[in-house]
Amino acid sequence: MNKITTKNIPVSQMPNGDTLSIKVIDIKGDNQGPSCYIQASMHGAEHQGNALIYHILDYAESHDIQGSLRIIPQANPLAINTKTGNYTQGRFNPNTGHNWNRLYSNYTDNHPSLRTFAKNNINASDESIKNSYKKLLLELLEKEKELKSSYGKNQNKHHNLILQSLAANFDIVLDLHTAGKAARYLYAAEYLSSRCEELNFVHNIIIKNIFNGAMDEAAFMPWVNLKTEFKKLDKDYEIPFESYTLELGSEEMISLEEGKKDSHKVLEYLYKKGIIRESGFQEPLKKQYKCQTEDFKSYYAPNGGLYEYYAKPGEFIKKGESLAISLQLSNYGSKRQVIEEVKAKKDCIIINHCTSSSVIEGSEIYQVMENYYT
Ligand SMILES: [Zn+2]
């Protein structure tokens, strides 16, 4: 049977002396196999990942797995606990203002150790490269931690480096998020643009193989950089590693029923990767739509006001159709319009809209997929 262990990793001490910590759940099967790291709630208002994880844990309690799973249900205790009234602030560190998912380290970029590693492993087997490279990554992360803490540990960097270290030894990294009022969608790197279909998301944003600060990028960049070093030596190396950001609908709410469907996507994916033995979780394969990052467009509020959002997440909208209207009663009695309409500039699929009707001019009100393809 699976061996399930838990531990708490301290992250940061609060002014009153309490220490915030991250709970880590490790599940190991009797047999060797691939390994998958899953974390949720790095943005504190994004809870649905916990509903997915609940069902994965439920499965792992009664079914043998092969290889291992590491699960971090609440990756960011400070973000989860930062409440204002009923709302979880969650997205930005209230202390520093930084976006919690833009602070990971790109610690292998132009690192001389990668060049040496590539030279020394040019004729090694893929399995041997994978295993010894993961050891190198853990060493480099330890050095990065030392380097970044010589004048004290930066709150954000330290936290993110802990998560990177916890994930560094794994074959797959899944970072569970949600958006405002959103459809379910997936971020996948260019090199995973075909492989990502195994997760069976309807909406897929294909991001460049570059670093922009997020966990999925921080996890795949060391492998992209290794591929680049091998390429310089004329070796064509297929990256064995996969990482994705899964966007599981809207923030601030959970649904265990929806979480069960979400967990089925992940369980079927884990079956295809050889971590679980049973298949058959998947809902029938859906038509999948993809777009490139530059076609994942944001609409910004043309004026301040109270917005009613007509276009709903998942809807296909034609150019010229109404997305939203804004109500601005301060314009009453003047020449300016009380009601303004925001129309679609191009055909698109609605992915996300702002959670509040009260909007400042220039705020992001919609995210949409344009120039999508199947
Ligand atoms: Zn997020």
Residues whose N, C-alpha, C, O or C-beta is under 5 A from the ligand:
A	BS01	ZN	H43 E46 H177 T178
